Structures are given as structure tokens and as C-alpha cells.
Amino acid sequence: MSQESTQTGTDRAKGSTDRRSFLAGLAAVSGTAAASQGAQAAGWGRWGRGTRTNVIMMIPDGSSRAHDTAARYLRAYRDDPDAYPENIPDVELAVDRADANGYMSHFPADPNSMVTDSAAAGTAIATGAKTYNGAISVDTDREPLPTILERAGEAGYATGLVSTTQLTHATPASFAAHVEDRGMQEEIARQFVDETDVDVFLGGDRSHFRADDRDDGEDLIGRAEEQNYAYVETASELESVSEGKVLGLFSQSGHLDYYLDRANDADNTQPGLRQMTERAIDLLETRSDEGFFLLVEGGRIDHASHGNDPATVPEQLEFDRALDAAMEYARDGPRRSETLTVSASDHDTGDLGLDYGANVAAIDDLEASQGTLTSAIDAASSTSKIASVLESQAGIDDLTDDELAALEEDPSALTGADGILNDRAGLVWGSGSHTGEDVPIYAAGEHAEQFTGSIDNTDLFEVFAGVLDLDGSRRPGRSTGRGRARGRDRGR
């Protein structure tokens, strides 16, 4: 019998009531002309001209309630190992400081799957429309859909994209590009440079922008610099930029490194997610007197979860620190600013569970992702060197003879749901892919109350459009002084 068929009438009625309540509140903030009168009646008009309006959308790609819980446990252990686990209730993550929270559905419009990928989920959030898996802001007929970031930019807001993945990966691409397949990353990069006016781009993978690496030989980095983008490749270079447009690409190819691999490599020059979030906010503040829309993705949570890697827990904690920066800005930002910060995963990955054997001390001992550890073990020339790698980088100093024999035969014995790392960390994984369960959503700042109860991922677009008043009733004008005059910086 299906879960739906066993749901009680009371549960079904409660779900319907939650949904109706959300939609009733949504009418007060919808970006449609018909809802504009309701928005004014609800008090949105007090924002008015002269008040900056900001929206920060945070996506911990692949995260779930269990990811949040695991991160909280790890934080409690790090705060005071001797008091753990009694000190767990004393730990306050950024998600715990949300003004409102609920849960969100995320199914695609795909005849082949009821479970979404990041492209369809990102498109739903960015455009308010369901589409097929793999689609980047095009509908099921492959026609372009306007995104919330594009509409905000056209209305005079500054805009930004930040991710720990490739900048042209599915989630950031969904907010500022339109292609029928997420694999068209060279075209996504071209659209970023040639067809958008996004102020801040921060992410990974220079290869899709470099003439030497692109199939068409186009120098997109050079073209961006002609449009007055400051181009940066390291954390220190990012810190040196105080205003203007920025294109930051912090890896030669592929994604930024996992948090553990970055944090424990003294030669790593990549910025962390909190640093990128703070810098993006600072830069966007200088770009428009109207305010800004910023998308921030913690994309490597998803990748670690696909690999059933315990490194996903430190990755989740890094995202929470970035969310903390956004929430701090929402509460304590400059005067004349009203900021809504929303954090919602696009889907769950890995079906993570915590059972009686959960051991956060083993996770805390990790200094590298399982991929980095596996490579080091594969390169080791003896049993003693394998043991040395795991002792120095994973805190494992009591390998059994059976574990050593397994690693000598196949280094992948370390990894995966049933590997040595998860066995010692006590993490339970039910999948190596995405799952269809609803994901948590958290909100802080103005109109956070819109995100209580049950919503769908398409609803975020309508709320954001209402917050930014994109139906035109506010009609934000162009900025003066340090603010933007859109198109002025394009340089050609």
C-alpha cells in the first residue's frame, strides 16, 4: 500500500490547510499585477522608494534534515568534546536562528522520473515553472523561461551568482542561462558573458571560459574584462576587489575542492563559501541603490552525498557558516535595507541517516575527502604507508588486519556506504543518488513568515517577485552615484 493511501484524513486535511494558508499569504506578495493590490493592502507599500530591498537565496544542494542534524552534532562535539552529547541542545546553527521554517516539495515535470535533478529543481525555483530533468530555465517545449535573477536585473537590482561548484553547473546556470541540456556548459558560459548583466560571478572552472580550452576558441574571460569585470582567481585577489563587477573562477577545471581538502591544504588558494558570500554582499551593495538579488549554492554537499562520503558533514557546516553571514546581514545590515534570506535545498541526496552507531568523533578526525584519501592510499607502496596515510589524514590508528588487507587489495574499500570510513563514522546511507522526500526550508528577515508549512519549489519565485515588486508597481528607477546604470559597464 502506498504512503499516500495510508495517510489519514486528518493528515490530508492538515496538508491541504497548510497549502491553502501559504497560497493565501502568497497572494499578498505575488509579482503579478492582480496581486499588487493585495501586496499594498498587506503593508508592502511601506518599503516604497528610498528603501533598499534585498533577497538572498541559499541552496545547500542535496541537503536534508539529517544533514542539518549531523552538522549540529559535529558542531557540538567540536565545541566541547568532553560535554558531548549533553551539549547538543546548547548548539545554535544558522538554521536554528531562522524566523520561520517549513518543508518543500520538488518533483519535476518529467515523464521519466518523479525525482528531480538539480537543473529541473533550479529552474523551478528560478522561474516558478516545472520542467524536465536536465533543462536549464526552458520549459517542457524547450522555450526559454525568464528567471527571477533576470527580472530583478531588468528592474534595476544588482545581481550575483555564487557556488562551490563549476559556475556553469546546473544550479547557478538555472538562474541566468537558457539551454535544453545542462551539459551545454560552454554555451552557458557564453550566455553568462554575452547575454546577461550579472554583477558578481563567483565559482569554479575556468576551462569553459578560456580560449585554449573551449571548442570554439572564444576568450570569454577577455570579453568579460572588456565589459569592465575584474577577473580574479584566488581568495586574496577576491579580497582586493572593493567595488565594480567581478568574475571569479577559482579552479582550472571542475568544482572547487571539498571543504576538508581546502582547509587542510596550506597551498590551496580557493576562497571558502562564507568568504564568497560576504564579498558578494559587499560588492552588490555598491552596485545599485535599489538593492540586490543573490544566489548562493553550497553545491559540494550534493557531490559528497552522492559518494556517501562523511566529508558531507563538514561541507554542511561550511554552508551553515555562509548562511549565518547572510542571516546576520538580514538582521544587522545597513539602514534603509530590507532583506529576506531563504535557505532551501533543491532535493535530498544520499538518504543520510544517523543510527545508534553514529560517531562524530570519527568525522571530526577527518582531514580529507574520501577521494583524496583513496588517491593517497592508491599511491602508497606498502602496508605501513597505507596505515600512515589513514592515521595522519583520518585519525585512524587502529586499522585491523582485515581492513589493511582489504585496502591493499582495493583502496576503494575505504569508501562508499559500506566502506571503512562510514563504518567508523556510523553514518547510514540509503542511496547514492537523489531522493524524492521533501526538504527543509528556512527563512529570516522581512516576510520570512511566508515560508512556514508545506510549499512547492515553484512558490519561491512568486514570493521573491512580490518582495522585489517585479510587477512594476514600485517601478524602481536607475541608481545614481555608486549605483548602477545597467549596460553602462559593458564597454562595447
Beta strands, then each sheet from edge to edge (+ up, - down):
strand 1: 52-59
strand 2: 100-105
strand 3: 158-166
strand 4: 200-204
strand 5: 229-232
strand 6: 245-249
strand 7: 291-297
strand 8: 337-344
strand 9: 348-349
strand 10: 352-354
strand 11: 427-429
strand 12: 434-435
strand 13: 439-445
strand 14: 453-456
sheet 1: 5+ 6+ 4+ 3+ 7+ 1+ 8+ 13- 2+ 14+
sheet 2: 9+ 12-
sheet 3: 10+ 11-
end
